[in-house]
Amino acid sequence: MHLLTHEVVVLVDSDFSGNMKNLIKSIHTAKPRVLIIAISREPTSQQVVSAYRAGLSDYFFLPVDKKKLCELLQSICRKKSIGSQFSSIRKSTWRYAKLLSGWMAYTIRSVKVRFSLVRRNWRKKRTLRQSALNGKFSRLAHMPDLLPNSSPQRDMDSLAMSPKFALATPAIIGSHELVVTSLGKLQVSFQNRIIERWPSRKGRGIFAYIATSGRKIYRDVLMENFWPDTATDSARNSLNVALHGLRRTFSHVDEQRECILYRDECYFLNPELHYYCDTHAFCELYNEARVLENRHHIEAAIDKYHKAAELYHGDFMEEDLYEEWPTLERENLREKYFAILEILGSYYIKSKNYAEATRMCEQILLCDSCREDVHRKLMLCHYYSGQRDKALRQFQQCQKSMSEDLGVVPSRATFELKDKIQAEQLIM
């Protein structure tokens, strides 16, 4: 490879294999400043963590069409001069760093690079967000995902040990022995009794990690995630204490059936339990909707998207914002949810249901006021609803948000749309 003249390297493979990790490490060692982007099917959390430590800059899911890939690379090249000043931020901290007086998140998205200022009054914004639309919507960003008829790579043992789960409806939730909801605040119900007292915060986190993963988790993975800076023996002892406390907590509800089992150095949920998890149901609905959409069953797909959106009551494990282990899953679920909002918004615009399209766009902007593409959609919604003045005020709001939060002005496309609206040159 001739890397001296390259600033971006894109690696495409069917999965995050060991060869890809070694290649990433070799490229990063040879030229640390080069941006390394991997495109593959959905990897496991451990594979992603390992790849970032090896030097990965960002990754995207297959399929990625040529047009989107070109837009992605052009955007990265345009923003590279801006992003270079943040190159000292360690990617192993999940790309978050404390800068100036607030928090600045640096994230490469599928279409463009965005910088979002998360202000200190985030709790107030979260309250406003959750009160809007019955608290069903949250912040996400769109990126390409898995093929509709594909599933995450799992080994056969994990599938064999995975507990049963079904989609969320009030009727079936009451019939499940174990119910875990983690989109928003974590809530666990075992044998129709809410678990209110946990043995420790670590124990609660470990249970959530195992339950929401839906597969076997190696003991060493738990030790690394929950006691990363602790000696191995000490971490093992702490894990044993936490698991012992968890078993006691669940045994107080049902002494006959264990909730968490251990075998071959792995922990997993008892596969005999009839189990429901909202994140699994959300992802299943999302994937089913994509399949229907690709088969041009639009109405059925929209119904699935709506049902998935109804399950999203907040960010994944939103009370654990300062824990590292939920970060990747939280971001992944946000991206899926935000994609749902965008799909629903576009659908309503095409069907001329501007009230619903406006509702979707406004919810996105509640969480990320610098989404310029969403501002443009909202301008069109107002204009086509006969509210030209409101469309022009939306442009001013877009201009203000981007200036205050990013220090930039809207793109030419946004200005051109404003001029056409002002001159009433758009055809209804």
Phi, psi and omega in degrees: 000138177257094187267349187297331183256008182252139176253339180226133176238126180249122179252127180240125178210164182289332178207174179276075182279171176298327178297321178295318179299316180296322179293318177301315180297319180295316180295316181295323178292320182289322181214090187299334185275351183288142176276125181248118181243129179252137177236119183202180171289169189298121180274172172279164180299320181296322179295320180293315178302315180298320180293319178296321179293332179282345177127008181294139177270317179194165179218155179223156183268146169288147003271149173234114182284165186299320182297314180293323179295318178296318178298320179299310183293320177297320180295318180297318180296320179294323185269355185301322180294327177287316185289342184297330181289345178259012186294342181281349179290128182284128179291336181291347175268021178063031171065027174245136179213149180273115182234143179052229184260358181227199179249132179244123179260128179250110185224129175274118180264177184288333183249327181205167176265129182235147171242123183240128178271117178265107188283168183290340180269035182298331180295321178295317179297320180297320179297316178298319182296317184286332177287329179288137178055040178059029176068028187265349189241154184211180185278133176210172173219143186281140170206154179301152184227197183294158169301144186301328183261018179252167178221159180301147181288126178222150177279160187296327179297320180298317179295321181295326183272348185296133178287164181282146173213161181221174182285155188278113166221152182305325184294315186277336178298320180295338182268356181273142179283327179229122179237124180237119173244125184230003174274093191114224177280142178291128175223131183235129176240127179235122183053044178064021175238128181287131175279108183259328182247120179257150182297328179193165177295323177296317179298318177299316179296319180296317178298315180299320180299312182291315186292319183280340178287326180070021180210177177289140179239123179294145180302319181296328178293318177297318179297319182290325182281326186255341176223063188293331185253023183248146177302151187303312181297318180294319179295321179296317179297318179297320178296317179298319179296317180296317180293323177298318178296322178296316181297321178294320180300314182282333178291336176294336178270315182216108182283342187275329188239124176279144181271318181246130180248161179229129179202138178052044179063024179232147173252144180199162177288147178302115183293347178280346181285138173278113199235139175231135176226128185293328179293323177294316180296319179300311181294324180294317177297319179299313181293322177296320179296321179295320178299313180297321180296318179293335177269007176068025171267073192295313183299317179294321179296317180298321178299317178296317179300319178297317180295322177296318180297325180294336179280343187271093182263006181158177179295151178300124179050055188293343177278353183246049184294336183260007173268143182281323191297327180278354190300311184295315179293321178301316181293319180297316180291322175302315182297318177297317183292317179295324175299321178299314179299319180294319179297315179296319179299315179296321179298316182291327176294316180296325180272007177061027172266078189289335178295313179291321178298320177298319180299317180294314182296317181296325179293321177297315183290336174301327184263332180215093187286356182257015177283093186297322179297325179287323174303318180296317178300319181291324175300317179295319179300314180296317183295313181290343175274002180085020181243072183298318181298321179292326177296320179290324176293328177294323175299317179297322178295319177300313180300317181293314182297315182291326179290315183287319186269326185245342183072027181230169177254159178299161181286171179299322181300321180291319177297318180296320178296319178300317180296320180293321178294318181297322180271000181055048181264357180275140180273130181292000000 
